Amino acid sequence: MTELSKGLVPLLPRLRRFAWSLTRDWPDADDLVQTSCTRALTRAEQWQNGTRLDAWMYRLMRNIWIDETRKRTVRVGQGVEDAAESSALLTSGDSETTAYANQVLAQIALLPEGFSSVLLLVAVGGHSYAETAEILDIPIGTVMSRLSSASQKLKAALADQKGART
Protein backbone atom coordinates (compact mmCIF):
# COMPACT_ATOMS: atom_id res chain seq x y z
CA MET A 1 0.00 0.00 0.00
CA THR A 2 1.47 3.35 -1.02
CA GLU A 3 1.86 6.40 1.21
CA LEU A 4 -0.88 8.11 -0.81
CA SER A 5 -3.43 5.32 -0.42
CA LYS A 6 -2.67 5.05 3.31
CA GLY A 7 -3.28 8.77 3.70
CA LEU A 8 -6.58 8.76 1.81
CA VAL A 9 -8.47 6.49 4.18
CA PRO A 10 -8.50 8.81 7.23
CA LEU A 11 -9.35 11.75 4.93
CA LEU A 12 -12.55 10.21 3.58
CA PRO A 13 -15.02 11.80 6.07
CA ARG A 14 -13.51 15.25 5.48
CA LEU A 15 -13.46 14.73 1.72
CA ARG A 16 -17.12 13.71 1.82
CA ARG A 17 -18.11 16.86 3.75
CA PHE A 18 -16.17 19.04 1.32
CA ALA A 19 -17.72 17.23 -1.64
CA TRP A 20 -21.17 17.88 -0.20
CA SER A 21 -20.36 21.59 0.13
CA LEU A 22 -19.67 21.61 -3.59
CA THR A 23 -22.46 19.35 -4.83
CA ARG A 24 -25.19 19.94 -2.22
CA ASP A 25 -26.26 16.34 -2.81
CA TRP A 26 -25.04 13.28 -0.88
CA PRO A 27 -25.08 10.81 -3.81
CA ASP A 28 -23.23 13.31 -6.02
CA ALA A 29 -20.82 14.00 -3.15
CA ASP A 30 -20.09 10.29 -2.79
CA ASP A 31 -19.51 10.01 -6.54
CA LEU A 32 -17.20 13.02 -6.42
CA VAL A 33 -15.19 11.49 -3.56
CA GLN A 34 -14.87 8.23 -5.45
CA THR A 35 -13.83 9.97 -8.67
CA SER A 36 -11.33 12.13 -6.79
CA CYS A 37 -9.77 9.18 -4.98
CA THR A 38 -9.54 7.20 -8.20
CA ARG A 39 -7.92 10.10 -10.01
CA ALA A 40 -5.51 10.67 -7.10
CA LEU A 41 -4.43 7.03 -7.13
CA THR A 42 -3.95 6.95 -10.90
CA ARG A 43 -1.95 10.19 -10.77
CA ALA A 44 -0.05 9.47 -7.58
CA GLU A 45 3.19 10.64 -9.17
CA GLN A 46 1.80 14.21 -9.20
CA TRP A 47 1.58 14.29 -5.39
CA GLN A 48 4.83 15.06 -3.65
CA ASN A 49 5.40 12.99 -0.53
CA GLY A 50 5.76 15.30 2.46
CA THR A 51 3.25 17.87 1.20
CA ARG A 52 -0.27 18.14 2.58
CA LEU A 53 -2.38 15.40 1.08
CA ASP A 54 -5.64 16.99 2.23
CA ALA A 55 -4.93 20.28 0.44
CA TRP A 56 -3.93 18.40 -2.72
CA MET A 57 -7.12 16.30 -2.56
CA TYR A 58 -9.37 19.32 -1.95
CA ARG A 59 -7.87 21.11 -4.94
CA LEU A 60 -8.17 17.98 -7.09
CA MET A 61 -11.79 17.50 -6.00
CA ARG A 62 -12.67 21.13 -6.64
CA ASN A 63 -11.21 20.96 -10.16
CA ILE A 64 -13.09 17.73 -10.92
CA TRP A 65 -16.32 19.34 -9.69
CA ILE A 66 -15.78 22.42 -11.86
CA ASP A 67 -15.27 20.16 -14.88
CA GLU A 68 -18.39 18.16 -13.98
CA THR A 69 -20.44 21.34 -13.57
CA ARG A 70 -19.36 22.51 -17.00
CA LYS A 71 -20.34 19.14 -18.48
CA ARG A 72 -23.75 19.29 -16.78
CA THR A 73 -24.52 22.67 -18.29
CA VAL A 74 -24.04 21.10 -21.71
CA ARG A 75 -26.27 18.13 -20.94
CA VAL A 76 -29.96 18.82 -21.40
CA GLY A 77 -32.51 17.35 -19.02
CA GLN A 78 -30.10 16.50 -16.22
CA GLY A 79 -31.78 17.77 -13.07
CA VAL A 80 -30.02 18.19 -9.78
CA GLU A 81 -31.81 17.37 -6.56
CA ASP A 82 -32.27 20.38 -4.30
CA ALA A 83 -30.07 20.11 -1.21
CA ALA A 84 -33.06 20.70 1.07
CA GLU A 85 -34.64 17.56 -0.42
CA SER A 86 -31.49 15.44 -0.20
CA SER A 87 -30.76 12.76 2.36
CA ALA A 88 -30.73 13.88 5.96
CA LEU A 89 -27.52 14.19 7.93
CA LEU A 90 -27.00 10.95 9.79
CA THR A 91 -26.10 11.32 13.45
CA SER A 92 -25.86 8.85 16.27
CA GLY A 93 -27.54 11.15 18.80
CA ASP A 94 -31.08 11.40 19.99
CA SER A 95 -33.91 12.68 17.84
CA GLU A 96 -33.47 16.29 19.03
CA THR A 97 -29.78 16.25 18.10
CA THR A 98 -30.60 14.69 14.74
CA ALA A 99 -33.29 17.28 14.05
CA TYR A 100 -30.95 20.15 14.92
CA ALA A 101 -28.15 18.67 12.80
CA ASN A 102 -30.55 18.44 9.87
CA GLN A 103 -31.57 22.07 10.37
CA VAL A 104 -27.92 23.15 10.36
CA LEU A 105 -27.29 21.08 7.24
CA ALA A 106 -30.31 22.59 5.48
CA GLN A 107 -29.16 26.12 6.35
CA ILE A 108 -25.61 25.43 5.14
CA ALA A 109 -27.14 24.15 1.90
CA LEU A 110 -28.88 27.50 1.45
CA LEU A 111 -25.59 29.40 1.63
CA PRO A 112 -23.90 30.24 -1.67
CA GLU A 113 -21.31 27.60 -2.67
CA GLY A 114 -18.28 29.75 -1.89
CA PHE A 115 -19.59 30.51 1.59
CA SER A 116 -20.38 26.91 2.51
CA SER A 117 -17.02 25.64 1.26
CA VAL A 118 -15.13 28.20 3.36
CA LEU A 119 -17.30 27.48 6.40
CA LEU A 120 -16.78 23.73 6.17
CA LEU A 121 -13.04 23.95 5.49
CA VAL A 122 -12.32 26.35 8.37
CA ALA A 123 -14.97 25.57 11.00
CA VAL A 124 -15.36 21.84 10.44
CA GLY A 125 -12.13 20.85 8.71
CA GLY A 126 -9.91 22.96 10.97
CA HIS A 127 -7.94 24.50 8.12
CA SER A 128 -6.26 27.86 8.57
CA TYR A 129 -7.35 30.84 6.52
CA ALA A 130 -4.16 30.55 4.46
CA GLU A 131 -4.72 26.85 3.77
CA THR A 132 -8.33 27.50 2.80
CA ALA A 133 -7.27 30.33 0.50
CA GLU A 134 -4.77 28.01 -1.17
CA ILE A 135 -7.24 25.13 -1.50
CA LEU A 136 -9.96 27.31 -3.03
CA ASP A 137 -7.50 29.49 -4.96
CA ILE A 138 -8.91 32.74 -3.53
CA PRO A 139 -7.30 35.61 -1.57
CA ILE A 140 -7.08 35.20 2.21
CA GLY A 141 -9.21 38.33 2.66
CA THR A 142 -11.98 36.66 0.68
CA VAL A 143 -11.77 33.64 2.99
CA MET A 144 -12.15 35.86 6.05
CA SER A 145 -15.01 37.82 4.50
CA ARG A 146 -16.90 34.70 3.35
CA LEU A 147 -16.40 32.98 6.70
CA SER A 148 -17.72 35.99 8.58
CA SER A 149 -20.72 36.34 6.27
CA ALA A 150 -21.46 32.61 6.32
CA SER A 151 -21.30 32.49 10.12
CA GLN A 152 -23.60 35.49 10.47
CA LYS A 153 -26.09 34.13 7.93
CA LEU A 154 -26.08 30.69 9.53
CA LYS A 155 -26.49 32.10 13.04
CA ALA A 156 -29.36 34.36 11.94
CA ALA A 157 -31.13 31.56 10.06
CA LEU A 158 -30.88 29.17 13.00
CA ALA A 159 -32.11 31.88 15.39
CA ASP A 160 -35.08 32.53 13.06
CA GLN A 161 -35.90 28.82 13.05
CA LYS A 162 -35.65 28.62 16.81
CA GLY A 163 -37.91 31.67 17.16
CA ALA A 164 -40.45 30.15 14.79
CA ARG A 165 -40.65 26.97 16.91
CA THR A 166 -41.32 28.77 20.20
C-alpha positions as CSV (number, residue, x, y, z in Angstrom):
1,M,0.0,0.0,0.0
2,T,1.5,3.4,-1.0
3,E,1.9,6.4,1.2
4,L,-0.9,8.1,-0.8
5,S,-3.4,5.3,-0.4
6,K,-2.7,5.1,3.3
7,G,-3.3,8.8,3.7
8,L,-6.6,8.8,1.8
9,V,-8.5,6.5,4.2
10,P,-8.5,8.8,7.2
11,L,-9.4,11.8,4.9
12,L,-12.6,10.2,3.6
13,P,-15.0,11.8,6.1
14,R,-13.5,15.3,5.5
15,L,-13.5,14.7,1.7
16,R,-17.1,13.7,1.8
17,R,-18.1,16.9,3.8
18,F,-16.2,19.0,1.3
19,A,-17.7,17.2,-1.6
20,W,-21.2,17.9,-0.2
21,S,-20.4,21.6,0.1
22,L,-19.7,21.6,-3.6
23,T,-22.5,19.3,-4.8
24,R,-25.2,19.9,-2.2
25,D,-26.3,16.3,-2.8
26,W,-25.0,13.3,-0.9
27,P,-25.1,10.8,-3.8
28,D,-23.2,13.3,-6.0
29,A,-20.8,14.0,-3.2
30,D,-20.1,10.3,-2.8
31,D,-19.5,10.0,-6.5
32,L,-17.2,13.0,-6.4
33,V,-15.2,11.5,-3.6
34,Q,-14.9,8.2,-5.5
35,T,-13.8,10.0,-8.7
36,S,-11.3,12.1,-6.8
37,C,-9.8,9.2,-5.0
38,T,-9.5,7.2,-8.2
39,R,-7.9,10.1,-10.0
40,A,-5.5,10.7,-7.1
41,L,-4.4,7.0,-7.1
42,T,-4.0,7.0,-10.9
43,R,-2.0,10.2,-10.8
44,A,-0.1,9.5,-7.6
45,E,3.2,10.6,-9.2
46,Q,1.8,14.2,-9.2
47,W,1.6,14.3,-5.4
48,Q,4.8,15.1,-3.7
49,N,5.4,13.0,-0.5
50,G,5.8,15.3,2.5
51,T,3.3,17.9,1.2
52,R,-0.3,18.1,2.6
53,L,-2.4,15.4,1.1
54,D,-5.6,17.0,2.2
55,A,-4.9,20.3,0.4
56,W,-3.9,18.4,-2.7
57,M,-7.1,16.3,-2.6
58,Y,-9.4,19.3,-2.0
59,R,-7.9,21.1,-4.9
60,L,-8.2,18.0,-7.1
61,M,-11.8,17.5,-6.0
62,R,-12.7,21.1,-6.6
63,N,-11.2,21.0,-10.2
64,I,-13.1,17.7,-10.9
65,W,-16.3,19.3,-9.7
66,I,-15.8,22.4,-11.9
67,D,-15.3,20.2,-14.9
68,E,-18.4,18.2,-14.0
69,T,-20.4,21.3,-13.6
70,R,-19.4,22.5,-17.0
71,K,-20.3,19.1,-18.5
72,R,-23.7,19.3,-16.8
73,T,-24.5,22.7,-18.3
74,V,-24.0,21.1,-21.7
75,R,-26.3,18.1,-20.9
76,V,-30.0,18.8,-21.4
77,G,-32.5,17.3,-19.0
78,Q,-30.1,16.5,-16.2
79,G,-31.8,17.8,-13.1
80,V,-30.0,18.2,-9.8
81,E,-31.8,17.4,-6.6
82,D,-32.3,20.4,-4.3
83,A,-30.1,20.1,-1.2
84,A,-33.1,20.7,1.1
85,E,-34.6,17.6,-0.4
86,S,-31.5,15.4,-0.2
87,S,-30.8,12.8,2.4
88,A,-30.7,13.9,6.0
89,L,-27.5,14.2,7.9
90,L,-27.0,10.9,9.8
91,T,-26.1,11.3,13.5
92,S,-25.9,8.8,16.3
93,G,-27.5,11.1,18.8
94,D,-31.1,11.4,20.0
95,S,-33.9,12.7,17.8
96,E,-33.5,16.3,19.0
97,T,-29.8,16.2,18.1
98,T,-30.6,14.7,14.7
99,A,-33.3,17.3,14.1
100,Y,-30.9,20.1,14.9
101,A,-28.1,18.7,12.8
102,N,-30.5,18.4,9.9
103,Q,-31.6,22.1,10.4
104,V,-27.9,23.1,10.4
105,L,-27.3,21.1,7.2
106,A,-30.3,22.6,5.5
107,Q,-29.2,26.1,6.4
108,I,-25.6,25.4,5.1
109,A,-27.1,24.2,1.9
110,L,-28.9,27.5,1.5
111,L,-25.6,29.4,1.6
112,P,-23.9,30.2,-1.7
113,E,-21.3,27.6,-2.7
114,G,-18.3,29.7,-1.9
115,F,-19.6,30.5,1.6
116,S,-20.4,26.9,2.5
117,S,-17.0,25.6,1.3
118,V,-15.1,28.2,3.4
119,L,-17.3,27.5,6.4
120,L,-16.8,23.7,6.2
121,L,-13.0,24.0,5.5
122,V,-12.3,26.4,8.4
123,A,-15.0,25.6,11.0
124,V,-15.4,21.8,10.4
125,G,-12.1,20.8,8.7
126,G,-9.9,23.0,11.0
127,H,-7.9,24.5,8.1
128,S,-6.3,27.9,8.6
129,Y,-7.3,30.8,6.5
130,A,-4.2,30.6,4.5
131,E,-4.7,26.8,3.8
132,T,-8.3,27.5,2.8
133,A,-7.3,30.3,0.5
134,E,-4.8,28.0,-1.2
135,I,-7.2,25.1,-1.5
136,L,-10.0,27.3,-3.0
137,D,-7.5,29.5,-5.0
138,I,-8.9,32.7,-3.5
139,P,-7.3,35.6,-1.6
140,I,-7.1,35.2,2.2
141,G,-9.2,38.3,2.7
142,T,-12.0,36.7,0.7
143,V,-11.8,33.6,3.0
144,M,-12.1,35.9,6.1
145,S,-15.0,37.8,4.5
146,R,-16.9,34.7,3.4
147,L,-16.4,33.0,6.7
148,S,-17.7,36.0,8.6
149,S,-20.7,36.3,6.3
150,A,-21.5,32.6,6.3
151,S,-21.3,32.5,10.1
152,Q,-23.6,35.5,10.5
153,K,-26.1,34.1,7.9
154,L,-26.1,30.7,9.5
155,K,-26.5,32.1,13.0
156,A,-29.4,34.4,11.9
157,A,-31.1,31.6,10.1
158,L,-30.9,29.2,13.0
159,A,-32.1,31.9,15.4
160,D,-35.1,32.5,13.1
161,Q,-35.9,28.8,13.0
162,K,-35.7,28.6,16.8
163,G,-37.9,31.7,17.2
164,A,-40.4,30.1,14.8
165,R,-40.6,27.0,16.9
166,T,-41.3,28.8,20.2
